[in-house]
């Protein structure tokens, strides 16, 4: 993960895939292709928060939700 403070953009790369999110913007980019987000990335208490399902699936990971423990389970392929 890389942070560009001037653009307020976070960029993540993994195995040839690149995901970019800009704080407050509901459009993200996967390998340069725009994708609509349900919620934008934000900054709270000096921490960047991103939609974990979107990031995970964009990087070709599988995301499941455990209702009993309220836990997101992320598995890379």
Backbone as JSON, one array per atom type, in Angstrom:
{
  "sequence": "XXXXXXXXXXXXXXXXXXXXXXXXXXXXXXXXXXXXXXXXXXXXXXXXXXXXXXXXXXXXXXXXXXXXXXXXXXXXX",
  "N": [[0.85, -1.17, 0.0], [0.52, 2.2, -0.81], [0.7, 5.68, -0.04], [-0.39, 8.8, -1.2], [-0.02, 11.89, -0.23], [-0.52, 14.44, -1.29], [-2.47, 14.02, -3.31], [-4.27, 12.71, -1.78], [-4.64, 9.93, -1.94], [-4.78, 6.4, -1.9], [-2.92, 3.6, -2.89], [-2.92, 0.28, -3.79], [-1.12, -2.68, -4.53], [-0.9, -5.95, -5.91], [0.29, -8.92, -7.09], [0.3, -8.11, -9.9], [-2.03, -6.61, -10.03], [-3.59, -3.46, -9.57], [-5.01, -1.19, -7.31], [-6.69, 1.81, -6.78], [-7.75, 4.31, -4.56], [-9.33, 7.33, -3.74], [-9.58, 9.63, -1.12], [-12.82, 10.32, -0.01], [-13.97, 10.0, -2.52], [-16.24, 8.29, -4.6], [-15.54, 6.8, -6.74], [-13.34, 4.33, -7.65], [-10.28, 2.83, -8.88], [-9.4, 0.03, -10.75], [-6.69, -1.42, -11.97], [-6.61, 0.84, -13.62], [-9.2, 1.0, -14.6], [-12.36, 2.43, -14.03], [-14.36, 1.97, -11.08], [-17.34, 1.75, -9.22], [-17.87, 2.69, -5.87], [-19.6, 1.64, -2.88], [-19.29, 3.1, -0.57], [-17.05, 5.8, 0.09], [-13.42, 5.9, 0.56], [-12.15, 7.0, 3.71], [-10.78, 9.26, 6.19], [-10.16, 8.81, 9.53], [-9.4, 9.74, 12.78], [-6.67, 10.07, 12.11], [-6.23, 7.82, 10.55], [-6.44, 5.88, 7.59], [-9.32, 4.65, 6.19], [-10.69, 2.06, 4.35], [-13.02, 0.44, 2.06], [-13.18, -2.79, 2.86], [-14.11, -5.19, 1.62], [-14.31, -4.43, -1.09], [-11.6, -3.77, -1.7], [-10.34, -6.24, -1.17], [-11.66, -8.08, -2.95], [-11.04, -6.83, -5.35], [-8.36, -7.35, -5.51], [-8.43, -9.98, -6.09], [-9.16, -11.71, -4.01], [-11.07, -13.88, -1.87], [-13.99, -13.15, -0.06], [-15.71, -13.69, 2.9], [-18.41, -13.67, 5.28], [-18.74, -14.17, 8.7], [-21.45, -14.67, 10.5], [-21.9, -15.37, 13.13], [-19.63, -14.67, 14.65], [-19.29, -12.11, 13.77], [-17.28, -11.48, 11.86], [-15.08, -10.72, 9.21], [-13.81, -12.85, 6.78], [-11.02, -13.31, 4.93], [-9.64, -14.71, 2.11], [-6.83, -15.32, 0.19], [-6.29, -16.16, -3.23]],
  "CA": [[0.0, 0.0, 0.0], [1.22, 3.48, -0.87], [-0.14, 6.84, 0.24], [0.0, 10.06, -1.82], [-0.66, 12.9, 0.61], [-1.0, 15.55, -2.12], [-3.71, 13.6, -3.97], [-5.09, 12.0, -0.78], [-4.93, 8.69, -2.64], [-4.11, 5.18, -1.49], [-2.75, 2.66, -4.0], [-2.49, -1.06, -3.38], [-0.78, -3.58, -5.64], [-0.67, -7.35, -5.55], [0.32, -9.86, -8.21], [-0.07, -7.51, -11.17], [-3.26, -5.82, -9.95], [-3.44, -2.19, -8.86], [-6.27, -0.59, -6.88], [-6.5, 3.16, -6.28], [-8.91, 4.96, -3.97], [-9.08, 8.69, -3.29], [-10.41, 9.96, 0.03], [-14.06, 11.02, -0.3], [-14.43, 9.77, -3.89], [-16.92, 7.0, -4.74], [-14.99, 6.09, -7.9], [-12.01, 3.76, -7.45], [-9.74, 2.33, -10.14], [-8.76, -1.29, -10.73], [-5.85, -1.43, -13.18], [-6.98, 1.98, -14.45], [-10.62, 0.96, -14.98], [-13.18, 2.95, -12.93], [-15.32, 1.09, -10.4], [-18.15, 2.51, -8.27], [-17.85, 2.22, -4.49], [-20.79, 1.92, -2.07], [-18.84, 4.16, 0.33], [-15.68, 6.19, -0.25], [-12.38, 5.82, 1.59], [-12.19, 8.15, 4.61], [-9.74, 9.35, 7.21], [-10.68, 9.02, 10.88], [-8.35, 9.65, 13.81], [-5.38, 9.94, 11.4], [-6.15, 6.49, 9.92], [-7.18, 5.76, 6.34], [-10.26, 3.53, 6.21], [-11.11, 1.7, 3.0], [-13.98, -0.66, 2.03], [-12.35, -4.01, 2.83], [-14.6, -6.15, 0.61], [-13.91, -3.94, -2.41], [-10.15, -3.93, -1.84], [-10.03, -7.67, -1.21], [-12.14, -8.68, -4.19], [-10.28, -6.22, -6.44], [-7.07, -8.02, -5.55], [-8.73, -11.38, -6.38], [-9.32, -12.51, -2.79], [-12.45, -14.29, -1.55], [-14.42, -12.56, 1.21], [-16.91, -14.28, 3.51], [-18.8, -13.06, 6.54], [-19.17, -15.1, 9.74], [-22.5, -13.97, 11.24], [-21.82, -15.71, 14.55], [-18.56, -13.9, 15.29], [-19.2, -10.8, 13.13], [-15.9, -11.42, 11.38], [-14.82, -10.89, 7.79], [-12.76, -13.85, 6.53], [-10.47, -13.01, 3.62], [-8.72, -15.74, 1.65], [-6.23, -15.05, -1.09], [-6.37, -17.32, -4.12]],
  "C": [[0.89, 1.23, 0.0], [0.22, 4.6, -0.65], [0.44, 8.05, -0.45], [-0.74, 11.16, -1.08], [-1.21, 14.07, -0.21], [-2.32, 15.24, -2.79], [-4.71, 12.99, -3.01], [-5.59, 10.67, -1.36], [-4.11, 7.54, -2.06], [-4.07, 4.23, -2.68], [-2.22, 1.35, -3.45], [-2.18, -1.9, -4.61], [-0.52, -4.97, -5.1], [-0.77, -8.18, -6.81], [-0.21, -9.27, -9.51], [-1.37, -6.72, -11.17], [-2.98, -4.56, -9.15], [-4.81, -1.62, -8.56], [-5.95, 0.79, -6.31], [-7.82, 3.71, -5.75], [-8.48, 6.34, -3.49], [-10.07, 9.01, -2.18], [-11.63, 10.77, -0.43], [-14.65, 10.78, -1.68], [-15.07, 8.38, -3.99], [-16.51, 6.26, -6.01], [-13.58, 5.63, -7.54], [-11.54, 3.27, -8.81], [-9.04, 1.01, -9.92], [-8.01, -1.4, -12.04], [-6.27, -0.33, -14.16], [-8.43, 2.05, -14.87], [-11.47, 1.46, -13.81], [-14.15, 1.91, -12.39], [-16.04, 1.92, -9.33], [-18.09, 1.86, -6.89], [-19.19, 2.51, -3.81], [-20.5, 3.08, -1.12], [-17.41, 4.53, -0.03], [-14.7, 5.88, 0.88], [-12.46, 7.1, 2.43], [-10.96, 8.16, 5.5], [-10.42, 9.66, 8.53], [-9.56, 8.79, 11.88], [-6.98, 9.36, 13.18], [-5.17, 8.57, 10.78], [-6.98, 6.51, 8.64], [-8.03, 4.5, 6.4], [-10.76, 3.3, 4.79], [-12.14, 0.58, 3.07], [-13.24, -1.98, 1.82], [-12.82, -5.02, 1.79], [-14.16, -5.71, -0.78], [-12.41, -4.16, -2.65], [-9.8, -5.4, -2.01], [-10.44, -8.3, -2.53], [-11.42, -8.1, -5.41], [-8.92, -6.86, -6.61], [-7.23, -9.53, -5.65], [-8.74, -12.27, -5.14], [-10.8, -12.83, -2.61], [-12.8, -13.75, -0.18], [-15.71, -13.25, 1.66], [-17.17, -13.61, 4.84], [-19.3, -14.14, 7.49], [-20.15, -14.35, 10.64], [-22.38, -14.21, 12.75], [-20.79, -14.84, 15.27], [-18.43, -12.48, 14.76], [-17.79, -10.53, 12.63], [-15.86, -11.59, 9.86], [-13.65, -11.86, 7.64], [-12.3, -13.64, 5.1], [-9.44, -14.07, 3.26], [-8.15, -15.35, 0.29], [-6.24, -16.33, -1.92], [-5.0, -17.73, -4.57]]
}
